[in-house]
Amino acid sequence: MAAPPNSLLHSSEPDEKLESLDSEPATRDWRFWCIIFSLAICMLLTAIEFTAVGTALPVIVQDLKADHFVWVGSAYTLGCTALIPFCGGLAHIFGRRAIMLAAITLFCIGSALCGAARNMNVLIAGRTIQGLGGGAITALNQIILADLVPLQERGSFNGVMALAWGIGGGSGPVIGGSLAQRGQWRWLFYLNLPICGVAAILVTVFLKLKIPNIPLTEKVKRLDCFGNLLVVASTTSVVIALTWAGIQFAWTSAKVLVPLTLGLLGMAFVPKYPIVPISLISTRTAFSGYAQNFLNGIVLSTLSYWLSVYFQACRDAGPTAAGVDGFGLSYTISPSCLLSGLVVQKTLRYRQPLWVGWMLMTIGCALLATLDENSGRSLCYGFQALIGVGLGIIYVVTYFPVLAPIPVSQSGPALAFFTFLRNLALIWGVTIGGTVLQNQLTSRLPADFLAKFPGGTQIAFEVIPTIRQLPQPLKAEVRHAFAKSLQVLWNVLAGISGLGLVVSLSMKHLPLHTSVDTEWGRKQQEGAKDLSAS
């Protein structure tokens, strides 16, 4: 995304507070809180969708008689990631409200297509369109918060948004599982439609923000269409490679290496008006923040997508019960998000909470790897809780090392890139989990049983619906194979969490901004003569 014309970035980290733009935030009247509520509804919408499909996926795959199930998750995350920088640029031209409404509309259209899908191709197309809307909603949510609330006070507001995400993330698996168990998985998507309607009405009525008075030609010039198209193409290429890697084709296959290499090279290209100015990541504190955000996204995505496999394959849980069994994770993330945001806002320190978060997550993932098919439920809940607290802390607090080193005028591009990396991490999480699990199952499942599934390595979601009806001792062997395979995956997550802790040690303590960008923020309710409505 191109930087605004009047912004300058510093290549070194300051010892004193950056005095970028000296503006006080707008009065927080009831209209302000209605904006916050509308953003929370949008966050709830995307969270339910992201987490609900995992528990319902075995039933969906069986109903549609499909075998390329990984694309159901990857198509959504591809859509979420590919257009985020472009949406950020469009928001600079047409205003935040217009693009937010367009994003909600896309999400609604995608949901309708998914609900009406009669084959996997239509479902994947609908999930892609859903992702386009969901990614834009997530990015604009944070950009609008940055327009309204200074960084020093944003901890509690980020906590509120994360709380909304946590409520949706916690209820999503139960909603998806219960509907799938009743054979009504299509309503998982149809239920998004009224929520989209409520969100659109709230955004239309209350989200009235300024648009900087910059000539349209200059805005379009700095949108950098070539750079954005290159990012979309490169991201798509990487996602295709990651979706195939280790599941459909070997990692060493040309069908994986060629698109992966071309995609990564495309992302590294720096055009005249870069989508992400290099100065955003030129300090060690900002780089550490972005890296922690990426690693946390991998762990969050892997657990959100694959933890339900443990309950369904190893514990004989149905889709609904699998959603409930995940409460130990989902309902500790939300309170942890809110509490950690308040701690940062009160203490103005972000390094110590992040260190604690990574330690808890590393320990929790290592303990999760000790579970087998016969482990007690209380142990599973306890280990999930440790991980959930760590995830919640890191989810909220990583914003601060990213934004503290730069002027407030650069918050928009920085947050767009932040969201882009988080969503790209979701793709890696689904892919890493799928690769590890499928490869482990291929080597651990009984050969005669494995031969019954023509999907080859794509067997996890094909096997799960059959486990309850298997005769002994085959049933015990299959459950054991799943438990051992998942132990490997949880150990991989423990290693990723440990890497996050190491990366977090490079941060410096920097003061947090007390101002917001004067060019954005709420439109005056009365007497505004020279401000354009968004």
C-alpha positions as CSV (number, residue, x, y, z in Angstrom):
1,M,0.0,0.0,0.0
2,A,1.3,3.5,-0.8
3,A,2.1,5.9,2.0
4,P,0.0,9.1,2.2
5,P,1.7,12.1,0.5
6,N,2.5,14.0,3.7
7,S,3.9,11.1,5.8
8,L,7.6,10.6,6.7
9,L,9.0,7.5,8.4
10,H,12.0,7.2,10.6
11,S,14.5,4.4,9.9
12,S,15.7,4.2,13.5
13,E,13.7,3.7,16.7
14,P,13.2,6.9,18.7
15,D,14.1,7.3,22.4
16,E,11.5,10.1,22.8
17,K,7.8,10.0,22.0
18,L,7.0,10.6,18.3
19,E,5.2,13.9,17.9
20,S,3.5,13.2,14.6
21,L,0.1,14.7,14.6
22,D,-1.1,16.5,17.6
23,S,-4.8,15.8,17.6
24,E,-7.1,14.9,20.4
25,P,-9.6,12.1,19.7
26,A,-13.2,13.0,19.0
27,T,-15.7,13.2,21.8
28,R,-16.9,9.7,22.8
29,D,-20.6,10.3,22.7
30,W,-23.3,7.6,22.1
31,R,-22.5,7.8,18.3
32,F,-18.9,6.8,19.0
33,W,-20.0,3.8,21.0
34,C,-22.4,2.8,18.2
35,I,-19.5,2.8,15.8
36,I,-17.5,0.5,18.2
37,F,-20.6,-1.8,18.5
38,S,-20.9,-1.9,14.7
39,L,-17.2,-2.9,14.4
40,A,-17.7,-5.6,17.0
41,I,-20.6,-7.0,15.1
42,C,-18.5,-7.2,12.0
43,M,-15.7,-9.0,13.9
44,L,-18.2,-11.4,15.4
45,L,-19.5,-12.2,11.9
46,T,-16.0,-13.2,10.6
47,A,-15.1,-15.1,13.7
48,I,-18.2,-17.4,13.5
49,E,-17.5,-18.2,9.9
50,F,-13.8,-18.9,10.4
51,T,-14.3,-21.3,13.3
52,A,-17.6,-23.0,12.4
53,V,-16.6,-24.8,9.3
54,G,-13.9,-27.0,10.8
55,T,-16.4,-29.0,13.0
56,A,-18.9,-29.3,10.1
57,L,-16.3,-30.2,7.5
58,P,-16.5,-34.0,7.8
59,V,-20.2,-34.0,7.3
60,I,-19.9,-31.5,4.4
61,V,-17.2,-33.6,2.7
62,Q,-19.4,-36.7,3.1
63,D,-22.5,-35.0,1.8
64,L,-20.9,-33.5,-1.3
65,K,-18.9,-36.7,-1.9
66,A,-15.7,-34.6,-2.2
67,D,-12.0,-35.3,-1.5
68,H,-10.2,-32.0,-2.0
69,F,-11.4,-30.7,1.4
70,V,-8.3,-28.6,2.2
71,W,-9.5,-26.0,-0.3
72,V,-12.6,-25.3,1.8
73,G,-10.3,-23.7,4.4
74,S,-7.6,-22.5,2.0
75,A,-10.1,-20.7,-0.4
76,Y,-11.4,-18.6,2.5
77,T,-7.9,-17.7,3.8
78,L,-6.8,-16.9,0.2
79,G,-9.7,-14.5,-0.2
80,C,-9.0,-13.0,3.2
81,T,-5.3,-12.3,2.3
82,A,-5.1,-11.5,-1.3
83,L,-7.0,-8.2,-1.5
84,I,-6.2,-6.7,1.9
85,P,-3.6,-4.1,0.6
86,F,-5.9,-3.2,-2.3
87,C,-8.9,-2.7,0.1
88,G,-6.7,-0.4,2.2
89,G,-5.9,1.7,-0.9
90,L,-9.6,1.8,-1.9
91,A,-10.4,3.0,1.6
92,H,-8.1,5.9,1.2
93,I,-9.9,6.9,-2.0
94,F,-13.6,6.3,-1.3
95,G,-13.5,6.4,2.5
96,R,-13.8,3.6,5.2
97,R,-17.6,3.3,5.2
98,A,-18.0,2.6,1.5
99,I,-15.4,-0.1,1.4
100,M,-16.7,-1.6,4.7
101,L,-20.2,-1.9,3.1
102,A,-18.7,-3.4,0.0
103,A,-16.9,-6.0,2.1
104,I,-20.0,-6.9,4.0
105,T,-21.9,-7.3,0.7
106,L,-19.2,-9.6,-0.6
107,F,-19.3,-11.7,2.6
108,C,-23.1,-12.0,2.2
109,I,-22.9,-13.1,-1.4
110,G,-20.3,-15.7,-0.6
111,S,-22.4,-17.0,2.3
112,A,-25.4,-17.4,0.0
113,L,-23.3,-19.3,-2.6
114,C,-22.0,-21.6,0.1
115,G,-25.4,-22.4,1.4
116,A,-26.7,-23.2,-2.1
117,A,-23.7,-25.3,-3.2
118,R,-24.5,-28.7,-4.6
119,N,-20.8,-29.6,-5.3
120,M,-17.4,-28.8,-3.8
121,N,-16.5,-26.4,-6.7
122,V,-19.4,-24.1,-5.9
123,L,-18.7,-24.3,-2.2
124,I,-15.0,-23.3,-2.8
125,A,-16.0,-20.4,-5.0
126,G,-18.4,-19.2,-2.3
127,R,-15.7,-19.5,0.4
128,T,-13.3,-17.5,-1.7
129,I,-15.9,-14.6,-2.1
130,Q,-16.6,-14.9,1.7
131,G,-12.9,-14.5,2.3
132,L,-12.6,-11.4,0.1
133,G,-15.2,-9.8,2.3
134,G,-13.9,-11.2,5.6
135,G,-10.3,-10.0,5.0
136,A,-11.4,-6.5,4.1
137,I,-13.7,-6.4,7.2
138,T,-10.8,-7.4,9.5
139,A,-8.3,-4.9,8.1
140,L,-10.8,-2.0,8.0
141,N,-11.9,-2.8,11.5
142,Q,-8.3,-2.0,12.8
143,I,-7.8,0.9,10.5
144,I,-11.0,2.6,11.7
145,L,-10.0,2.0,15.3
146,A,-6.7,3.7,14.6
147,D,-8.6,6.7,13.1
148,L,-10.7,7.0,16.3
149,V,-8.5,6.0,19.3
150,P,-4.8,6.9,20.0
151,L,-2.4,4.0,20.5
152,Q,-2.0,4.6,24.2
153,E,-5.7,4.0,24.8
154,R,-6.2,1.3,22.2
155,G,-5.5,-1.7,24.5
156,S,-9.0,-1.9,25.9
157,F,-10.6,-1.3,22.4
158,N,-8.5,-4.0,20.8
159,G,-9.6,-6.2,23.7
160,V,-13.2,-5.5,23.0
161,M,-12.7,-6.4,19.3
162,A,-10.9,-9.6,20.4
163,L,-13.7,-10.3,22.8
164,A,-16.2,-10.1,20.0
165,W,-13.9,-12.4,17.9
166,G,-13.6,-14.8,20.9
167,I,-17.4,-15.0,21.4
168,G,-17.9,-15.8,17.7
169,G,-14.9,-18.1,17.7
170,G,-16.2,-20.0,20.7
171,S,-19.8,-20.3,19.5
172,G,-18.8,-21.0,15.9
173,P,-17.7,-24.7,16.4
174,V,-20.8,-25.5,18.4
175,I,-23.1,-23.8,15.8
176,G,-21.3,-25.5,12.9
177,G,-21.3,-28.9,14.7
178,S,-24.9,-28.9,15.8
179,L,-26.2,-27.9,12.4
180,A,-24.0,-30.5,10.7
181,Q,-25.1,-33.2,13.1
182,R,-28.7,-32.4,12.1
183,G,-27.9,-32.6,8.4
184,Q,-28.5,-28.8,8.1
185,W,-25.0,-27.6,7.5
186,R,-26.2,-25.2,4.8
187,W,-27.8,-23.1,7.5
188,L,-24.3,-22.5,8.8
189,F,-23.9,-20.1,5.9
190,Y,-27.5,-18.9,5.6
191,L,-27.4,-17.6,9.2
192,N,-24.7,-15.2,8.1
193,L,-27.2,-13.3,6.0
194,P,-29.2,-11.6,8.7
195,I,-26.0,-10.8,10.7
196,C,-24.7,-9.1,7.5
197,G,-27.9,-7.1,7.3
198,V,-27.6,-5.9,10.9
199,A,-23.9,-5.0,10.4
200,A,-24.6,-3.1,7.1
201,I,-27.4,-1.0,8.8
202,L,-25.1,-0.1,11.7
203,V,-22.2,0.8,9.5
204,T,-24.5,2.9,7.2
205,V,-26.1,4.9,10.0
206,F,-23.1,5.5,12.3
207,L,-19.8,5.1,10.5
208,K,-19.5,8.7,9.3
209,L,-15.8,9.5,8.9
210,K,-13.7,12.1,7.2
211,I,-11.9,11.7,3.8
212,P,-8.7,13.7,3.3
213,N,-9.1,16.4,0.7
214,I,-6.5,15.1,-1.8
215,P,-7.1,15.2,-5.6
216,L,-8.6,12.0,-6.9
217,T,-5.8,11.6,-9.6
218,E,-3.2,11.6,-6.8
219,K,-5.1,9.0,-4.8
220,V,-5.5,6.7,-7.8
221,K,-1.8,7.2,-8.7
222,R,-0.7,6.1,-5.3
223,L,-3.1,3.2,-5.3
224,D,-0.4,1.3,-7.2
225,C,-2.6,-1.0,-9.3
226,F,0.3,-2.9,-10.6
227,G,1.7,-3.5,-7.2
228,N,-1.6,-4.6,-5.8
229,L,-2.2,-7.0,-8.8
230,L,1.2,-8.4,-8.2
231,V,0.4,-9.0,-4.6
232,V,-2.8,-10.8,-5.4
233,A,-1.2,-13.0,-8.0
234,S,1.8,-13.7,-5.8
235,T,-0.4,-14.5,-2.8
236,T,-2.6,-16.8,-4.9
237,S,0.5,-18.6,-6.2
238,V,1.8,-19.2,-2.6
239,V,-1.6,-20.4,-1.4
240,I,-1.9,-22.9,-4.2
241,A,1.6,-24.2,-3.5
242,L,0.8,-24.5,0.3
243,T,-2.5,-26.2,-0.3
244,W,-1.0,-28.8,-2.5
245,A,2.3,-29.3,-0.5
246,G,2.5,-32.6,1.4
247,I,-1.1,-33.4,0.7
248,Q,-1.8,-33.6,-3.1
249,F,1.9,-33.4,-4.2
250,A,5.2,-33.8,-2.4
251,W,7.0,-30.7,-1.1
252,T,9.8,-31.4,-3.6
253,S,7.5,-31.6,-6.5
254,A,7.8,-28.9,-9.2
255,K,4.0,-28.3,-8.9
256,V,4.7,-27.1,-5.4
257,L,8.2,-25.5,-5.7
258,V,7.5,-23.5,-8.9
259,P,4.3,-21.6,-7.7
260,L,5.8,-21.2,-4.2
261,T,9.1,-19.7,-5.5
262,L,7.4,-17.4,-8.0
263,G,4.9,-16.2,-5.4
264,L,7.6,-15.4,-2.8
265,L,9.6,-13.6,-5.4
266,G,6.5,-11.6,-6.5
267,M,5.9,-10.5,-2.9
268,A,9.5,-9.3,-2.6
269,F,9.2,-7.0,-5.6
270,V,9.3,-3.3,-4.7
271,P,7.4,-1.0,-7.2
272,K,7.6,2.8,-7.4
273,Y,4.7,3.2,-4.9
274,P,5.2,0.2,-2.6
275,I,2.2,-1.4,-1.1
276,V,4.1,-1.8,2.1
277,P,6.8,0.9,2.6
278,I,10.0,-0.9,3.7
279,S,10.4,1.7,6.5
280,L,7.4,0.1,8.3
281,I,9.5,-2.9,9.1
282,S,13.0,-1.3,9.2
283,T,13.2,-1.2,13.0
284,R,13.9,-4.3,15.1
285,T,10.9,-3.6,17.3
286,A,8.5,-3.4,14.4
287,F,10.0,-6.4,12.7
288,S,9.6,-8.4,15.9
289,G,6.0,-7.3,16.2
290,Y,5.2,-8.4,12.7
291,A,7.0,-11.7,13.1
292,Q,5.2,-12.5,16.4
293,N,1.9,-11.6,14.8
294,F,2.7,-14.1,11.9
295,L,3.8,-16.9,14.2
296,N,0.8,-16.4,16.5
297,G,-1.5,-16.6,13.5
298,I,0.0,-20.0,12.5
299,V,-0.7,-21.4,16.0
300,L,-4.2,-20.0,16.2
301,S,-5.2,-21.2,12.8
302,T,-3.7,-24.7,13.3
303,L,-5.6,-25.2,16.6
304,S,-8.8,-23.6,15.4
305,Y,-8.9,-25.9,12.3
306,W,-7.4,-29.2,13.6
307,L,-8.2,-29.4,17.3
308,S,-11.7,-30.6,16.6
309,V,-10.1,-33.6,14.7
310,Y,-8.7,-34.8,18.1
311,F,-12.2,-34.8,19.7
312,Q,-14.0,-36.4,16.8
313,A,-11.3,-39.0,15.8
314,C,-9.9,-39.9,19.3
315,R,-12.7,-39.2,21.7
316,D,-15.7,-40.4,19.6
317,A,-17.2,-36.9,19.9
318,G,-19.9,-35.8,17.4
319,P,-19.6,-32.4,15.6
320,T,-21.5,-30.6,18.4
321,A,-19.6,-32.2,21.2
322,A,-16.3,-31.4,19.5
323,G,-17.3,-27.8,19.4
324,V,-18.1,-27.9,23.2
325,D,-14.8,-29.7,23.9
326,G,-12.9,-26.8,22.4
327,F,-14.3,-24.3,24.9
328,G,-11.1,-24.6,27.0
329,L,-9.3,-22.8,24.2
330,S,-12.0,-20.5,22.7
331,Y,-13.3,-19.1,26.0
332,T,-9.9,-18.4,27.5
333,I,-8.7,-16.4,24.5
334,S,-11.4,-13.7,24.8
335,P,-10.9,-12.8,28.5
336,S,-7.2,-12.9,28.0
337,C,-7.5,-10.5,25.1
338,L,-9.5,-8.0,27.1
339,L,-7.3,-8.3,30.2
340,S,-4.0,-8.0,28.4
341,G,-5.3,-4.9,26.5
342,L,-6.2,-3.3,29.8
343,V,-2.8,-4.1,31.3
344,V,-1.0,-2.5,28.4
345,Q,-3.2,0.6,28.6
346,K,-2.6,0.9,32.3
347,T,1.1,0.1,32.4
348,L,2.1,1.4,28.9
349,R,4.3,-1.7,28.6
350,Y,4.0,-4.3,25.9
351,R,7.1,-6.4,26.1
352,Q,6.5,-8.2,29.4
353,P,2.9,-9.4,28.5
354,L,4.2,-10.8,25.2
355,W,7.0,-12.7,26.9
356,V,4.4,-14.2,29.3
357,G,2.1,-15.1,26.4
358,W,4.8,-16.9,24.5
359,M,5.9,-18.9,27.5
360,L,2.4,-20.0,28.3
361,M,1.7,-21.0,24.8
362,T,4.9,-23.0,24.5
363,I,4.2,-24.9,27.7
364,G,0.6,-25.4,26.7
365,C,1.4,-26.9,23.3
366,A,4.1,-29.2,24.8
367,L,1.6,-30.4,27.3
368,L,-1.1,-30.9,24.7
369,A,1.3,-33.2,22.9
370,T,1.2,-35.6,25.8
371,L,-2.5,-36.4,25.3
372,D,-3.5,-39.7,23.7
373,E,-6.9,-41.3,22.9
374,N,-7.4,-42.2,26.6
375,S,-6.5,-39.0,28.3
376,G,-8.9,-37.4,30.7
377,R,-11.1,-34.5,29.6
378,S,-10.0,-32.2,32.5
379,L,-6.3,-32.4,31.3
380,C,-7.4,-31.4,27.8
381,Y,-9.3,-28.4,29.1
382,G,-6.5,-27.3,31.3
383,F,-3.9,-27.5,28.5
384,Q,-6.2,-25.6,26.2
385,A,-6.6,-22.9,28.8
386,L,-2.9,-22.3,29.0
387,I,-2.6,-22.0,25.2
388,G,-5.7,-19.8,25.1
389,V,-4.4,-17.3,27.6
390,G,-1.1,-17.1,25.6
391,L,-2.9,-16.7,22.3
392,G,-5.1,-14.0,23.6
393,I,-2.2,-11.9,25.0
394,I,-0.3,-12.1,21.8
395,Y,-3.3,-11.5,19.6
396,V,-3.9,-8.1,21.2
397,V,-0.5,-6.9,22.3
398,T,1.4,-7.4,19.0
399,Y,-0.2,-4.3,17.7
400,F,1.9,-2.1,20.0
401,P,5.5,-3.0,18.9
402,V,4.3,-2.6,15.3
403,L,2.8,0.9,15.7
404,A,4.9,2.5,18.4
405,P,8.0,3.1,16.2
406,I,6.1,4.9,13.4
407,P,4.1,8.2,13.1
408,V,0.4,7.9,13.5
409,S,-0.1,8.9,9.9
410,Q,1.3,5.5,8.9
411,S,-1.1,3.5,11.0
412,G,-3.3,2.6,8.0
413,P,-0.6,1.0,5.9
414,A,0.9,-0.6,8.9
415,L,-2.3,-2.2,10.0
416,A,-3.2,-3.4,6.5
417,F,0.2,-5.1,6.4
418,F,-0.3,-6.5,9.9
419,T,-3.7,-8.0,8.9
420,F,-2.2,-9.3,5.6
421,L,0.5,-11.2,7.6
422,R,-2.0,-12.5,10.1
423,N,-4.3,-13.9,7.4
424,L,-1.3,-15.3,5.4
425,A,-0.4,-17.1,8.7
426,L,-3.8,-18.6,8.7
427,I,-3.1,-20.2,5.4
428,W,0.2,-21.6,6.7
429,G,-1.5,-22.9,9.8
430,V,-4.1,-24.9,7.9
431,T,-1.5,-26.1,5.5
432,I,1.1,-27.1,8.2
433,G,-1.6,-28.9,10.1
434,G,-2.9,-30.7,7.0
435,T,0.6,-31.7,5.9
436,V,1.7,-33.1,9.2
437,L,-1.5,-34.9,10.0
438,Q,-2.0,-36.4,6.5
439,N,1.6,-37.6,6.3
440,Q,1.5,-39.1,9.8
441,L,-1.8,-40.8,9.2
442,T,-0.5,-42.3,6.0
443,S,2.4,-44.0,7.8
444,R,0.4,-44.9,11.0
445,L,-3.0,-46.2,9.8
446,P,-3.3,-49.9,9.0
447,A,-2.4,-50.5,5.4
448,D,-5.6,-52.5,4.6
449,F,-7.8,-49.8,6.1
450,L,-5.9,-47.0,4.3
451,A,-6.4,-48.7,0.9
452,K,-10.2,-48.3,1.2
453,F,-9.9,-44.5,0.8
454,P,-9.1,-43.5,-2.8
455,G,-8.3,-39.9,-1.6
456,G,-4.8,-41.1,-0.8
457,T,-3.2,-38.7,1.7
458,Q,-6.4,-36.6,1.9
459,I,-8.1,-39.0,4.3
460,A,-8.6,-37.3,7.7
461,F,-12.0,-36.0,7.0
462,E,-13.0,-39.1,5.1
463,V,-12.1,-41.4,7.9
464,I,-13.6,-39.5,10.8
465,P,-17.3,-40.3,10.1
466,T,-16.5,-44.0,9.9
467,I,-14.6,-44.4,13.1
468,R,-17.6,-45.0,15.4
469,Q,-18.8,-47.9,13.4
470,L,-15.5,-49.7,13.0
471,P,-15.1,-53.1,14.8
472,Q,-12.5,-53.7,17.4
473,P,-9.5,-53.9,17.3
474,L,-9.4,-51.8,14.1
475,K,-11.2,-48.9,15.8
476,A,-8.6,-48.8,18.6
477,E,-5.8,-48.8,16.0
478,V,-7.3,-46.0,14.0
479,R,-7.9,-43.9,17.1
480,H,-4.4,-44.5,18.3
481,A,-3.0,-43.5,14.8
482,F,-4.9,-40.2,15.0
483,A,-3.7,-39.5,18.6
484,K,0.0,-40.2,17.7
485,S,-0.3,-38.1,14.5
486,L,-1.8,-35.1,16.4
487,Q,1.0,-35.4,19.0
488,V,3.5,-34.6,16.3
489,L,1.5,-31.6,15.2
490,W,1.2,-30.2,18.7
491,N,5.0,-30.6,19.2
492,V,5.4,-28.6,16.0
493,L,3.3,-25.8,17.4
494,A,5.4,-25.9,20.6
495,G,8.5,-25.3,18.5
496,I,6.8,-22.4,16.7
497,S,5.7,-20.9,20.0
498,G,9.3,-21.2,21.3
499,L,10.5,-19.4,18.2
500,G,8.0,-16.6,18.9
501,L,9.5,-16.2,22.4
502,V,13.0,-15.9,20.9
503,V,11.8,-13.3,18.4
504,S,10.1,-11.3,21.1
505,L,13.3,-10.7,23.0
506,S,14.6,-8.3,20.3
507,M,11.9,-5.6,21.1
508,K,12.7,-2.3,22.6
509,H,10.5,-0.4,25.0
510,L,9.0,2.6,23.2
511,P,6.4,5.1,24.3
512,L,2.9,4.9,22.9
513,H,1.3,7.6,20.8
514,T,-1.3,9.9,22.5
515,S,-2.7,11.4,19.2
516,V,-4.6,10.4,16.1
517,D,-4.4,11.4,12.5
518,T,-6.2,14.7,11.9
519,E,-7.0,13.7,8.3
520,W,-9.2,10.9,9.4
521,G,-11.5,10.3,12.3
522,R,-15.2,11.1,12.8
523,K,-17.0,13.6,10.6
524,Q,-18.4,16.5,12.5
525,Q,-22.0,16.0,13.3
526,E,-23.0,19.6,12.9
527,G,-21.5,22.6,11.1
528,A,-19.1,20.5,9.0
529,K,-18.7,22.5,5.8
530,D,-15.5,21.4,4.4
531,L,-15.4,17.7,5.1
532,S,-16.4,15.0,2.7
533,A,-18.7,12.3,3.9
534,S,-17.5,8.8,3.7
